[in-house]
Amino acid sequence: MSEAAEGDRVGEIFGRGRVSAASDPSPFTVRVGWGEEGAAALGPTSDVVVVVDVITFTTAVSVAMDRGCSVHPSRWDDGSATQLAARLGAELAVSRSLVDEDHPYSLSPETLSRLPFGASIVLPSPNGSAVSVAAATGRAVVIAGSLRNASAVARFARRAGRVISVIAAGERWPDQSLDPALEDQIGAGAIVDGLRRRRRSPEAQAAAAVFLQARRRGLRASLRQTVSGREQAARGYGQEVEWAAALNVSAVVPVLRDGAFRPGGPGTVRQTLPLEFDGGS
């Protein structure tokens, strides 16, 4: 066996061991993972999977849910979103730079706040949407969580199952390797903070601690200074951080059913709440 082949074999063995350790639900009933890989590893042994992509997919989904809409996640930039929207007769969210009178919706939460009540929209995203698709392959109930609905999602998850996995979507570097995004760890921690009576893994406890620290400092300021926050500001979309930083302004829980996130939880179909930003400047 060549040295390269031997290296691949050893890597595969150690990789299986890591997946086995991460996915074992016996020590902890609240776990935190990252990206599509985390969803694939933890999803099969979970009763509930909460996907978190604070800037911006799951924040956008929450805004759409407050208008009683259905959101169909779709992979980014592979043509499938256009085909899916045509097949469903649904609205299609486009890149922010392509928003115009004929295509008024994008990942920007502000555009989705103008969706007609009860509309259906296909929302492609390179991170949160892809993680949602990966999480949907198992038996777990899949929920979209964000700072906007953190408390409601935690309450729903407690009732929905024993083993809860919170998957922070993260971002991707140009080579497609995972970039753990601080805003997603903060969002995951906000949900884990509502699961204090469960056995939380060290990774889950760490996420909760990061959230509590960010809340003390001010969520708006914390998110603005993340790499993603600075990136959005440089592109002219800094206002999206304001939407993302609004803590517990929605009681609607987005639940993935039949290929779409649909409103669930006690706040199901109601008017959009006004933004109430957490402290910080």
PyRosetta script that sets phi, psi and omega in degrees:
from pyrosetta import init, pose_from_sequence

init()
pose = pose_from_sequence("MSEAAEGDRVGEIFGRGRVSAASDPSPFTVRVGWGEEGAAALGPTSDVVVVVDVITFTTAVSVAMDRGCSVHPSRWDDGSATQLAARLGAELAVSRSLVDEDHPYSLSPETLSRLPFGASIVLPSPNGSAVSVAAATGRAVVIAGSLRNASAVARFARRAGRVISVIAAGERWPDQSLDPALEDQIGAGAIVDGLRRRRRSPEAQAAAAVFLQARRRGLRASLRQTVSGREQAARGYGQEVEWAAALNVSAVVPVLRDGAFRPGGPGTVRQTLPLEFDGGS")
pose.set_psi(1, 133.1)
pose.set_omega(1, -179.5)
pose.set_phi(2, -67.7)
pose.set_psi(2, 161.2)
pose.set_omega(2, 178.8)
pose.set_phi(3, -61.7)
pose.set_psi(3, -39.0)
pose.set_omega(3, 179.8)
pose.set_phi(4, -65.4)
pose.set_psi(4, -43.5)
pose.set_omega(4, -179.7)
pose.set_phi(5, -65.4)
pose.set_psi(5, -39.7)
pose.set_omega(5, 178.0)
pose.set_phi(6, -63.0)
pose.set_psi(6, -40.3)
pose.set_omega(6, 178.3)
pose.set_phi(7, -62.8)
pose.set_psi(7, -41.2)
pose.set_omega(7, 178.1)
pose.set_phi(8, -63.5)
pose.set_psi(8, -40.7)
pose.set_omega(8, -178.7)
pose.set_phi(9, -64.6)
pose.set_psi(9, -45.0)
pose.set_omega(9, 178.7)
pose.set_phi(10, -63.1)
pose.set_psi(10, -41.9)
pose.set_omega(10, 178.6)
pose.set_phi(11, -61.3)
pose.set_psi(11, -39.7)
pose.set_omega(11, 179.1)
pose.set_phi(12, -65.0)
pose.set_psi(12, -42.0)
pose.set_omega(12, 179.9)
pose.set_phi(13, -62.9)
pose.set_psi(13, -48.3)
pose.set_omega(13, 179.4)
pose.set_phi(14, -65.8)
pose.set_psi(14, -34.7)
pose.set_omega(14, 177.7)
pose.set_phi(15, -62.8)
pose.set_psi(15, -42.4)
pose.set_omega(15, 178.1)
pose.set_phi(16, -63.3)
pose.set_psi(16, -39.4)
pose.set_omega(16, 178.9)
pose.set_phi(17, -63.4)
pose.set_psi(17, -38.4)
pose.set_omega(17, -179.8)
pose.set_phi(18, -68.8)
pose.set_psi(18, -42.9)
pose.set_omega(18, 177.7)
pose.set_phi(19, -61.0)
pose.set_psi(19, -42.3)
pose.set_omega(19, 180.0)
pose.set_phi(20, -61.2)
pose.set_psi(20, -44.6)
pose.set_omega(20, -179.4)
pose.set_phi(21, -66.3)
pose.set_psi(21, -41.4)
pose.set_omega(21, -177.7)
pose.set_phi(22, -68.0)
pose.set_psi(22, -36.2)
pose.set_omega(22, -172.6)
pose.set_phi(23, -88.3)
pose.set_psi(23, -10.0)
pose.set_omega(23, -179.4)
pose.set_phi(24, -66.4)
pose.set_psi(24, 114.4)
pose.set_omega(24, -176.5)
pose.set_phi(25, -84.8)
pose.set_psi(25, -2.6)
pose.set_omega(25, -173.3)
pose.set_phi(26, -67.9)
pose.set_psi(26, -38.2)
pose.set_omega(26, -179.4)
pose.set_phi(27, -75.4)
pose.set_psi(27, -36.1)
pose.set_omega(27, -171.4)
pose.set_phi(28, -139.5)
pose.set_psi(28, 145.2)
pose.set_omega(28, 179.2)
pose.set_phi(29, -107.3)
pose.set_psi(29, -2.5)
pose.set_omega(29, 171.2)
pose.set_phi(30, -127.6)
pose.set_psi(30, 117.6)
pose.set_omega(30, -178.2)
pose.set_phi(31, -124.4)
pose.set_psi(31, 158.9)
pose.set_omega(31, 174.2)
pose.set_phi(32, -125.4)
pose.set_psi(32, 132.0)
pose.set_omega(32, 176.1)
pose.set_phi(33, -131.0)
pose.set_psi(33, 177.1)
pose.set_omega(33, -175.6)
pose.set_phi(34, -128.6)
pose.set_psi(34, 132.9)
pose.set_omega(34, 168.4)
pose.set_phi(35, 67.4)
pose.set_psi(35, -172.8)
pose.set_omega(35, 179.5)
pose.set_phi(36, -60.2)
pose.set_psi(36, -35.4)
pose.set_omega(36, 179.8)
pose.set_phi(37, -64.4)
pose.set_psi(37, -41.0)
pose.set_omega(37, 177.2)
pose.set_phi(38, -64.5)
pose.set_psi(38, -40.6)
pose.set_omega(38, 178.0)
pose.set_phi(39, -63.2)
pose.set_psi(39, -41.3)
pose.set_omega(39, -179.8)
pose.set_phi(40, -67.5)
pose.set_psi(40, -35.5)
pose.set_omega(40, -177.8)
pose.set_phi(41, -76.8)
pose.set_psi(41, -43.9)
pose.set_omega(41, -173.3)
pose.set_phi(42, -91.4)
pose.set_psi(42, -27.7)
pose.set_omega(42, -174.8)
pose.set_phi(43, -55.3)
pose.set_psi(43, -45.5)
pose.set_omega(43, -175.7)
pose.set_phi(44, -62.5)
pose.set_psi(44, -23.7)
pose.set_omega(44, 179.7)
pose.set_phi(45, -108.1)
pose.set_psi(45, 20.3)
pose.set_omega(45, -179.0)
pose.set_phi(46, -110.7)
pose.set_psi(46, 148.3)
pose.set_omega(46, 169.1)
pose.set_phi(47, -88.7)
pose.set_psi(47, -31.7)
pose.set_omega(47, -179.2)
pose.set_phi(48, -135.1)
pose.set_psi(48, 134.5)
pose.set_omega(48, 172.0)
pose.set_phi(49, -120.3)
pose.set_psi(49, 123.7)
pose.set_omega(49, 177.5)
pose.set_phi(50, -107.0)
pose.set_psi(50, 118.8)
pose.set_omega(50, 179.0)
pose.set_phi(51, -92.2)
pose.set_psi(51, 131.8)
pose.set_omega(51, -178.1)
pose.set_phi(52, -127.1)
pose.set_psi(52, 117.9)
pose.set_omega(52, 174.5)
pose.set_phi(53, -139.9)
pose.set_psi(53, 84.7)
pose.set_omega(53, -168.1)
pose.set_phi(54, -64.9)
pose.set_psi(54, -40.6)
pose.set_omega(54, 176.6)
pose.set_phi(55, -120.1)
pose.set_psi(55, 84.5)
pose.set_omega(55, 17.8)
pose.set_phi(56, -147.9)
pose.set_psi(56, -3.4)
pose.set_omega(56, -166.0)
pose.set_phi(57, -56.5)
pose.set_psi(57, -54.6)
pose.set_omega(57, -173.9)
pose.set_phi(58, -74.1)
pose.set_psi(58, -23.2)
pose.set_omega(58, 170.7)
pose.set_phi(59, -65.5)
pose.set_psi(59, -44.3)
pose.set_omega(59, 178.6)
pose.set_phi(60, -62.6)
pose.set_psi(60, -41.8)
pose.set_omega(60, 178.1)
pose.set_phi(61, -60.3)
pose.set_psi(61, -43.0)
pose.set_omega(61, 179.8)
pose.set_phi(62, -60.2)
pose.set_psi(62, -42.6)
pose.set_omega(62, 179.1)
pose.set_phi(63, -62.5)
pose.set_psi(63, -42.4)
pose.set_omega(63, 178.7)
pose.set_phi(64, -65.9)
pose.set_psi(64, -37.5)
pose.set_omega(64, 179.4)
pose.set_phi(65, -63.2)
pose.set_psi(65, -35.8)
pose.set_omega(65, 179.3)
pose.set_phi(66, -64.0)
pose.set_psi(66, -14.2)
pose.set_omega(66, 176.2)
pose.set_phi(67, -105.5)
pose.set_psi(67, 15.5)
pose.set_omega(67, 175.7)
pose.set_phi(68, 68.6)
pose.set_psi(68, 23.9)
pose.set_omega(68, -175.1)
pose.set_phi(69, -91.2)
pose.set_psi(69, 164.0)
pose.set_omega(69, 172.0)
pose.set_phi(70, -106.4)
pose.set_psi(70, 133.8)
pose.set_omega(70, -178.3)
pose.set_phi(71, -119.7)
pose.set_psi(71, 119.8)
pose.set_omega(71, 179.4)
pose.set_phi(72, -97.1)
pose.set_psi(72, 109.8)
pose.set_omega(72, 176.9)
pose.set_phi(73, -68.3)
pose.set_psi(73, 146.4)
pose.set_omega(73, -179.4)
pose.set_phi(74, -149.4)
pose.set_psi(74, 148.9)
pose.set_omega(74, 178.0)
pose.set_phi(75, -66.4)
pose.set_psi(75, 154.7)
pose.set_omega(75, -171.4)
pose.set_phi(76, -85.9)
pose.set_psi(76, 129.4)
pose.set_omega(76, 163.5)
pose.set_phi(77, 64.4)
pose.set_psi(77, 30.4)
pose.set_omega(77, 175.4)
pose.set_phi(78, -117.8)
pose.set_psi(78, 10.0)
pose.set_omega(78, 177.9)
pose.set_phi(79, 85.6)
pose.set_psi(79, -15.3)
pose.set_omega(79, -175.8)
pose.set_phi(80, -69.7)
pose.set_psi(80, -30.0)
pose.set_omega(80, -178.5)
pose.set_phi(81, -64.2)
pose.set_psi(81, -43.2)
pose.set_omega(81, 179.2)
pose.set_phi(82, -62.4)
pose.set_psi(82, -43.5)
pose.set_omega(82, 179.5)
pose.set_phi(83, -64.7)
pose.set_psi(83, -41.7)
pose.set_omega(83, -179.6)
pose.set_phi(84, -64.8)
pose.set_psi(84, -43.3)
pose.set_omega(84, 179.3)
pose.set_phi(85, -62.2)
pose.set_psi(85, -40.1)
pose.set_omega(85, 179.2)
pose.set_phi(86, -65.6)
pose.set_psi(86, -41.8)
pose.set_omega(86, -178.9)
pose.set_phi(87, -66.0)
pose.set_psi(87, -37.5)
pose.set_omega(87, -177.3)
pose.set_phi(88, -87.1)
pose.set_psi(88, -14.0)
pose.set_omega(88, -171.8)
pose.set_phi(89, 67.3)
pose.set_psi(89, 33.6)
pose.set_omega(89, -175.2)
pose.set_phi(90, -102.6)
pose.set_psi(90, 163.0)
pose.set_omega(90, 170.6)
pose.set_phi(91, -67.0)
pose.set_psi(91, 155.9)
pose.set_omega(91, 178.8)
pose.set_phi(92, -124.2)
pose.set_psi(92, 123.9)
pose.set_omega(92, 174.0)
pose.set_phi(93, -79.6)
pose.set_psi(93, 134.9)
pose.set_omega(93, -178.1)
pose.set_phi(94, -112.2)
pose.set_psi(94, 174.2)
pose.set_omega(94, 174.4)
pose.set_phi(95, -58.7)
pose.set_psi(95, 147.9)
pose.set_omega(95, -176.7)
pose.set_phi(96, -55.1)
pose.set_psi(96, -37.9)
pose.set_omega(96, -177.3)
pose.set_phi(97, -71.1)
pose.set_psi(97, -13.8)
pose.set_omega(97, -178.2)
pose.set_phi(98, -101.4)
pose.set_psi(98, 2.3)
pose.set_omega(98, 179.7)
pose.set_phi(99, -64.2)
pose.set_psi(99, 128.7)
pose.set_omega(99, 176.3)
pose.set_phi(100, -151.1)
pose.set_psi(100, -169.7)
pose.set_omega(100, -176.7)
pose.set_phi(101, -62.5)
pose.set_psi(101, -34.3)
pose.set_omega(101, -179.3)
pose.set_phi(102, -84.3)
pose.set_psi(102, -22.1)
pose.set_omega(102, -179.5)
pose.set_phi(103, -130.8)
pose.set_psi(103, 79.3)
pose.set_omega(103, -169.3)
pose.set_phi(104, -84.4)
pose.set_psi(104, -3.5)
pose.set_omega(104, -171.9)
pose.set_phi(105, -118.3)
pose.set_psi(105, 145.2)
pose.set_omega(105, 177.8)
pose.set_phi(106, -148.2)
pose.set_psi(106, -168.7)
pose.set_omega(106, 174.1)
pose.set_phi(107, -68.6)
pose.set_psi(107, -12.0)
pose.set_omega(107, 179.0)
pose.set_phi(108, -65.0)
pose.set_psi(108, 121.6)
pose.set_omega(108, -179.3)
pose.set_phi(109, -58.0)
pose.set_psi(109, -32.6)
pose.set_omega(109, -179.4)
pose.set_phi(110, -61.1)
pose.set_psi(110, -39.7)
pose.set_omega(110, 179.1)
pose.set_phi(111, -67.1)
pose.set_psi(111, -37.4)
pose.set_omega(111, -178.8)
pose.set_phi(112, -73.2)
pose.set_psi(112, -19.7)
pose.set_omega(112, 176.3)
pose.set_phi(113, -68.5)
pose.set_psi(113, -10.6)
pose.set_omega(113, 178.5)
pose.set_phi(114, -103.8)
pose.set_psi(114, 7.0)
pose.set_omega(114, 176.4)
pose.set_phi(115, -61.4)
pose.set_psi(115, 142.1)
pose.set_omega(115, 172.3)
pose.set_phi(116, -61.3)
pose.set_psi(116, 144.5)
pose.set_omega(116, 178.7)
pose.set_phi(117, -59.8)
pose.set_psi(117, 132.3)
pose.set_omega(117, 177.5)
pose.set_phi(118, 81.9)
pose.set_psi(118, 6.6)
pose.set_omega(118, -178.3)
pose.set_phi(119, -70.4)
pose.set_psi(119, 165.3)
pose.set_omega(119, 175.0)
pose.set_phi(120, -119.1)
pose.set_psi(120, 134.4)
pose.set_omega(120, -177.2)
pose.set_phi(121, -140.2)
pose.set_psi(121, 142.3)
pose.set_omega(121, 173.1)
pose.set_phi(122, -94.2)
pose.set_psi(122, 125.1)
pose.set_omega(122, -173.0)
pose.set_phi(123, -122.8)
pose.set_psi(123, 91.3)
pose.set_omega(123, 177.2)
pose.set_phi(124, -74.9)
pose.set_psi(124, 147.6)
pose.set_omega(124, -178.8)
pose.set_phi(125, -158.1)
pose.set_psi(125, 141.2)
pose.set_omega(125, -177.2)
pose.set_phi(126, -75.6)
pose.set_psi(126, -15.2)
pose.set_omega(126, -174.3)
pose.set_phi(127, -122.7)
pose.set_psi(127, -73.8)
pose.set_omega(127, -176.1)
pose.set_phi(128, -59.2)
pose.set_psi(128, -40.1)
pose.set_omega(128, 179.9)
pose.set_phi(129, -66.5)
pose.set_psi(129, -41.9)
pose.set_omega(129, 179.4)
pose.set_phi(130, -64.4)
pose.set_psi(130, -39.7)
pose.set_omega(130, 177.5)
pose.set_phi(131, -65.2)
pose.set_psi(131, -39.5)
pose.set_omega(131, 178.1)
pose.set_phi(132, -60.7)
pose.set_psi(132, -43.3)
pose.set_omega(132, 178.5)
pose.set_phi(133, -62.7)
pose.set_psi(133, -42.2)
pose.set_omega(133, 179.4)
pose.set_phi(134, -65.3)
pose.set_psi(134, -39.3)
pose.set_omega(134, -178.3)
pose.set_phi(135, -70.0)
pose.set_psi(135, -25.1)
pose.set_omega(135, -174.2)
pose.set_phi(136, -77.1)
pose.set_psi(136, -3.7)
pose.set_omega(136, -176.6)
pose.set_phi(137, -78.7)
pose.set_psi(137, -14.0)
pose.set_omega(137, -177.5)
pose.set_phi(138, -102.9)
pose.set_psi(138, -162.5)
pose.set_omega(138, -177.2)
pose.set_phi(139, -91.4)
pose.set_psi(139, -9.4)
pose.set_omega(139, -172.6)
pose.set_phi(140, -69.6)
pose.set_psi(140, 151.4)
pose.set_omega(140, 168.4)
pose.set_phi(141, -73.5)
pose.set_psi(141, 127.2)
pose.set_omega(141, -177.0)
pose.set_phi(142, -106.5)
pose.set_psi(142, 128.3)
pose.set_omega(142, -175.9)
pose.set_phi(143, -126.2)
pose.set_psi(143, 146.6)
pose.set_omega(143, 173.0)
pose.set_phi(144, -98.2)
pose.set_psi(144, 116.9)
pose.set_omega(144, -177.8)
pose.set_phi(145, -113.5)
pose.set_psi(145, 150.6)
pose.set_omega(145, 178.5)
pose.set_phi(146, -155.0)
pose.set_psi(146, 179.1)
pose.set_omega(146, 174.2)
pose.set_phi(147, -64.2)
pose.set_psi(147, -33.3)
pose.set_omega(147, -177.2)
pose.set_phi(148, -59.0)
pose.set_psi(148, -34.2)
pose.set_omega(148, -172.8)
pose.set_phi(149, -127.6)
pose.set_psi(149, 22.9)
pose.set_omega(149, -171.0)
pose.set_phi(150, -56.5)
pose.set_psi(150, -48.4)
pose.set_omega(150, -177.8)
pose.set_phi(151, -64.8)
pose.set_psi(151, -42.6)
pose.set_omega(151, 179.9)
pose.set_phi(152, -64.2)
pose.set_psi(152, -40.8)
pose.set_omega(152, 178.9)
pose.set_phi(153, -64.6)
pose.set_psi(153, -43.1)
pose.set_omega(153, 179.2)
pose.set_phi(154, -61.4)
pose.set_psi(154, -43.9)
pose.set_omega(154, 178.5)
pose.set_phi(155, -61.3)
pose.set_psi(155, -45.3)
pose.set_omega(155, -179.8)
pose.set_phi(156, -62.2)
pose.set_psi(156, -44.8)
pose.set_omega(156, -178.0)
pose.set_phi(157, -62.7)
pose.set_psi(157, -39.3)
pose.set_omega(157, 179.0)
pose.set_phi(158, -59.1)
pose.set_psi(158, -38.1)
pose.set_omega(158, -179.2)
pose.set_phi(159, -79.6)
pose.set_psi(159, -26.6)
pose.set_omega(159, -171.1)
pose.set_phi(160, -82.2)
pose.set_psi(160, -21.5)
pose.set_omega(160, -179.0)
pose.set_phi(161, -179.5)
pose.set_psi(161, 171.8)
pose.set_omega(161, -176.2)
pose.set_phi(162, -86.8)
pose.set_psi(162, -46.7)
pose.set_omega(162, -175.9)
pose.set_phi(163, -98.4)
pose.set_psi(163, 117.5)
pose.set_omega(163, -174.4)
pose.set_phi(164, -118.5)
pose.set_psi(164, 125.5)
pose.set_omega(164, 176.1)
pose.set_phi(165, -115.1)
pose.set_psi(165, 125.3)
pose.set_omega(165, 178.0)
pose.set_phi(166, -103.3)
pose.set_psi(166, 119.0)
pose.set_omega(166, -175.2)
pose.set_phi(167, -108.0)
pose.set_psi(167, 110.5)
pose.set_omega(167, 174.4)
pose.set_phi(168, -79.6)
pose.set_psi(168, 124.3)
pose.set_omega(168, -172.4)
pose.set_phi(169, -68.0)
pose.set_psi(169, -39.7)
pose.set_omega(169, -175.5)
pose.set_phi(170, 69.6)
pose.set_psi(170, -177.4)
pose.set_omega(170, 176.9)
pose.set_phi(171, -116.6)
pose.set_psi(171, -179.9)
pose.set_omega(171, 179.6)
pose.set_phi(172, -126.6)
pose.set_psi(172, 135.9)
pose.set_omega(172, 171.9)
pose.set_phi(173, -74.9)
pose.set_psi(173, 167.5)
pose.set_omega(173, 179.8)
pose.set_phi(174, -54.2)
pose.set_psi(174, -29.4)
pose.set_omega(174, 178.3)
pose.set_phi(175, -86.0)
pose.set_psi(175, 8.7)
pose.set_omega(175, 177.6)
pose.set_phi(176, 74.2)
pose.set_psi(176, 6.8)
pose.set_omega(176, 172.5)
pose.set_phi(177, -72.7)
pose.set_psi(177, 155.0)
pose.set_omega(177, -174.5)
pose.set_phi(178, -73.3)
pose.set_psi(178, 134.2)
pose.set_omega(178, 172.0)
pose.set_phi(179, -113.1)
pose.set_psi(179, 102.4)
pose.set_omega(179, 179.2)
pose.set_phi(180, -60.5)
pose.set_psi(180, 117.4)
pose.set_omega(180, -173.8)
pose.set_phi(181, -94.6)
pose.set_psi(181, 127.4)
pose.set_omega(181, -176.1)
pose.set_phi(182, -58.6)
pose.set_psi(182, -39.0)
pose.set_omega(182, -178.0)
pose.set_phi(183, -62.5)
pose.set_psi(183, -31.0)
pose.set_omega(183, 178.3)
pose.set_phi(184, -76.0)
pose.set_psi(184, -32.7)
pose.set_omega(184, 173.5)
pose.set_phi(185, -66.2)
pose.set_psi(185, -38.4)
pose.set_omega(185, 176.3)
pose.set_phi(186, -63.1)
pose.set_psi(186, -46.3)
pose.set_omega(186, 179.6)
pose.set_phi(187, -64.0)
pose.set_psi(187, -42.5)
pose.set_omega(187, 176.4)
pose.set_phi(188, -61.1)
pose.set_psi(188, -41.5)
pose.set_omega(188, 179.6)
pose.set_phi(189, -64.4)
pose.set_psi(189, -33.5)
pose.set_omega(189, 177.7)
pose.set_phi(190, -62.5)
pose.set_psi(190, -37.1)
pose.set_omega(190, 178.9)
pose.set_phi(191, -75.4)
pose.set_psi(191, -43.7)
pose.set_omega(191, 177.9)
pose.set_phi(192, -60.7)
pose.set_psi(192, -34.5)
pose.set_omega(192, 179.3)
pose.set_phi(193, -60.2)
pose.set_psi(193, -26.3)
pose.set_omega(193, 177.2)
pose.set_phi(194, -85.8)
pose.set_psi(194, 5.0)
pose.set_omega(194, -178.4)
pose.set_phi(195, -120.3)
pose.set_psi(195, 40.5)
pose.set_omega(195, -171.4)
pose.set_phi(196, -67.2)
pose.set_psi(196, -25.4)
pose.set_omega(196, -177.3)
pose.set_phi(197, -86.3)
pose.set_psi(197, 0.3)
pose.set_omega(197, 176.6)
pose.set_phi(198, -95.0)
pose.set_psi(198, 163.2)
pose.set_omega(198, 177.1)
pose.set_phi(199, -80.2)
pose.set_psi(199, 104.9)
pose.set_omega(199, -173.7)
pose.set_phi(200, -97.1)
pose.set_psi(200, 133.6)
pose.set_omega(200, 179.5)
pose.set_phi(201, -66.7)
pose.set_psi(201, 162.8)
pose.set_omega(201, 176.2)
pose.set_phi(202, -57.1)
pose.set_psi(202, -37.1)
pose.set_omega(202, 178.1)
pose.set_phi(203, -64.9)
pose.set_psi(203, -38.4)
pose.set_omega(203, 177.5)
pose.set_phi(204, -68.0)
pose.set_psi(204, -42.5)
pose.set_omega(204, 177.9)
pose.set_phi(205, -62.8)
pose.set_psi(205, -38.5)
pose.set_omega(205, 178.4)
pose.set_phi(206, -64.3)
pose.set_psi(206, -41.4)
pose.set_omega(206, 178.6)
pose.set_phi(207, -63.0)
pose.set_psi(207, -42.1)
pose.set_omega(207, 178.1)
pose.set_phi(208, -61.7)
pose.set_psi(208, -40.0)
pose.set_omega(208, 179.1)
pose.set_phi(209, -64.9)
pose.set_psi(209, -39.0)
pose.set_omega(209, 177.9)
pose.set_phi(210, -64.2)
pose.set_psi(210, -42.1)
pose.set_omega(210, 177.2)
pose.set_phi(211, -60.7)
pose.set_psi(211, -47.6)
pose.set_omega(211, -177.3)
pose.set_phi(212, -62.2)
pose.set_psi(212, -38.1)
pose.set_omega(212, 177.3)
pose.set_phi(213, -65.6)
pose.set_psi(213, -43.1)
pose.set_omega(213, 179.6)
pose.set_phi(214, -65.2)
pose.set_psi(214, -37.0)
pose.set_omega(214, 179.0)
pose.set_phi(215, -66.5)
pose.set_psi(215, -39.8)
pose.set_omega(215, 177.4)
pose.set_phi(216, -63.0)
pose.set_psi(216, -38.9)
pose.set_omega(216, -178.6)
pose.set_phi(217, -76.0)
pose.set_psi(217, -27.6)
pose.set_omega(217, -175.6)
pose.set_phi(218, 114.4)
pose.set_psi(218, 116.3)
pose.set_omega(218, -175.9)
pose.set_phi(219, -63.2)
pose.set_psi(219, -39.0)
pose.set_omega(219, -178.6)
pose.set_phi(220, -61.9)
pose.set_psi(220, -48.1)
pose.set_omega(220, 179.3)
pose.set_phi(221, -63.6)
pose.set_psi(221, -40.7)
pose.set_omega(221, -179.0)
pose.set_phi(222, -63.0)
pose.set_psi(222, -46.0)
pose.set_omega(222, -178.5)
pose.set_phi(223, -69.5)
pose.set_psi(223, -37.1)
pose.set_omega(223, 178.8)
pose.set_phi(224, -59.2)
pose.set_psi(224, -33.8)
pose.set_omega(224, -173.6)
pose.set_phi(225, -91.9)
pose.set_psi(225, -2.9)
pose.set_omega(225, 173.4)
pose.set_phi(226, -69.0)
pose.set_psi(226, 163.9)
pose.set_omega(226, 176.3)
pose.set_phi(227, -57.5)
pose.set_psi(227, -43.6)
pose.set_omega(227, -179.2)
pose.set_phi(228, -65.0)
pose.set_psi(228, -40.4)
pose.set_omega(228, 178.8)
pose.set_phi(229, -63.1)
pose.set_psi(229, -43.5)
pose.set_omega(229, 179.0)
pose.set_phi(230, -67.5)
pose.set_psi(230, -36.9)
pose.set_omega(230, 178.0)
pose.set_phi(231, -63.2)
pose.set_psi(231, -45.7)
pose.set_omega(231, 180.0)
pose.set_phi(232, -63.3)
pose.set_psi(232, -40.8)
pose.set_omega(232, 178.9)
pose.set_phi(233, -62.8)
pose.set_psi(233, -41.9)
pose.set_omega(233, -179.5)
pose.set_phi(234, -65.2)
pose.set_psi(234, -28.7)
pose.set_omega(234, 179.3)
pose.set_phi(235, -87.5)
pose.set_psi(235, -1.7)
pose.set_omega(235, 178.9)
pose.set_phi(236, 90.6)
pose.set_psi(236, 14.7)
pose.set_omega(236, -177.7)
pose.set_phi(237, -117.2)
pose.set_psi(237, 32.1)
pose.set_omega(237, -177.4)
pose.set_phi(238, -60.6)
pose.set_psi(238, -26.7)
pose.set_omega(238, -179.7)
pose.set_phi(239, -62.6)
pose.set_psi(239, -23.1)
pose.set_omega(239, 179.9)
pose.set_phi(240, -63.7)
pose.set_psi(240, -29.0)
pose.set_omega(240, 177.1)
pose.set_phi(241, -64.3)
pose.set_psi(241, -33.3)
pose.set_omega(241, 178.0)
pose.set_phi(242, -62.3)
pose.set_psi(242, -42.4)
pose.set_omega(242, 176.8)
pose.set_phi(243, -65.3)
pose.set_psi(243, -41.6)
pose.set_omega(243, -177.0)
pose.set_phi(244, -67.9)
pose.set_psi(244, -29.3)
pose.set_omega(244, -174.9)
pose.set_phi(245, -85.2)
pose.set_psi(245, -5.3)
pose.set_omega(245, -178.9)
pose.set_phi(246, -71.8)
pose.set_psi(246, 115.0)
pose.set_omega(246, -172.9)
pose.set_phi(247, -94.7)
pose.set_psi(247, 124.8)
pose.set_omega(247, 172.5)
pose.set_phi(248, 55.1)
pose.set_psi(248, 45.4)
pose.set_omega(248, 176.6)
pose.set_phi(249, -96.2)
pose.set_psi(249, -3.6)
pose.set_omega(249, -179.2)
pose.set_phi(250, -129.9)
pose.set_psi(250, 138.5)
pose.set_omega(250, 175.3)
pose.set_phi(251, -103.6)
pose.set_psi(251, 5.5)
pose.set_omega(251, -178.8)
pose.set_phi(252, -89.6)
pose.set_psi(252, 129.4)
pose.set_omega(252, -178.5)
pose.set_phi(253, -104.2)
pose.set_psi(253, 116.7)
pose.set_omega(253, 178.3)
pose.set_phi(254, -76.9)
pose.set_psi(254, 115.8)
pose.set_omega(254, -178.5)
pose.set_phi(255, -113.0)
pose.set_psi(255, 131.4)
pose.set_omega(255, -178.6)
pose.set_phi(256, -81.0)
pose.set_psi(256, 114.1)
pose.set_omega(256, 178.8)
pose.set_phi(257, -136.4)
pose.set_psi(257, 129.7)
pose.set_omega(257, 177.5)
pose.set_phi(258, 52.7)
pose.set_psi(258, 43.2)
pose.set_omega(258, 173.8)
pose.set_phi(259, 82.9)
pose.set_psi(259, 5.5)
pose.set_omega(259, -178.6)
pose.set_phi(260, -141.8)
pose.set_psi(260, 143.5)
pose.set_omega(260, 168.4)
pose.set_phi(261, -74.8)
pose.set_psi(261, 128.5)
pose.set_omega(261, -179.4)
pose.set_phi(262, -129.6)
pose.set_psi(262, 152.3)
pose.set_omega(262, -176.2)
pose.set_phi(263, -63.3)
pose.set_psi(263, 133.9)
pose.set_omega(263, 173.5)
pose.set_phi(264, -140.7)
pose.set_psi(264, 173.5)
pose.set_omega(264, 178.9)
pose.set_phi(265, 89.6)
pose.set_psi(265, 177.8)
pose.set_omega(265, -169.9)
pose.set_phi(266, -68.5)
pose.set_psi(266, -19.0)
pose.set_omega(266, -176.8)
pose.set_phi(267, -95.8)
pose.set_psi(267, 16.0)
pose.set_omega(267, -172.1)
pose.set_phi(268, -55.4)
pose.set_psi(268, 141.1)
pose.set_omega(268, -161.1)
pose.set_phi(269, 19.3)
pose.set_psi(269, 105.1)
pose.set_omega(269, 175.9)
pose.set_phi(270, -150.2)
pose.set_psi(270, 171.9)
pose.set_omega(270, -179.0)
pose.set_phi(271, -66.5)
pose.set_psi(271, 152.0)
pose.set_omega(271, 177.8)
pose.set_phi(272, -64.3)
pose.set_psi(272, 132.9)
pose.set_omega(272, 177.3)
pose.set_phi(273, -74.0)
pose.set_psi(273, 148.8)
pose.set_omega(273, 172.8)
pose.set_phi(274, -66.0)
pose.set_psi(274, 150.2)
pose.set_omega(274, 179.0)
pose.set_phi(275, -66.3)
pose.set_psi(275, 133.6)
pose.set_omega(275, 174.1)
pose.set_phi(276, -128.7)
pose.set_psi(276, 101.9)
pose.set_omega(276, -172.9)
pose.set_phi(277, -82.7)
pose.set_psi(277, 141.1)
pose.set_omega(277, 173.2)
pose.set_phi(278, -67.9)
pose.set_psi(278, 160.7)
pose.set_omega(278, -174.9)
pose.set_phi(279, -60.2)
pose.set_psi(279, 168.2)
pose.set_omega(279, -177.7)
pose.set_phi(280, 115.4)
pose.set_psi(280, 159.5)
pose.set_omega(280, -178.3)
pose.set_phi(281, -136.6)
pose.dump_pdb("model.pdb")
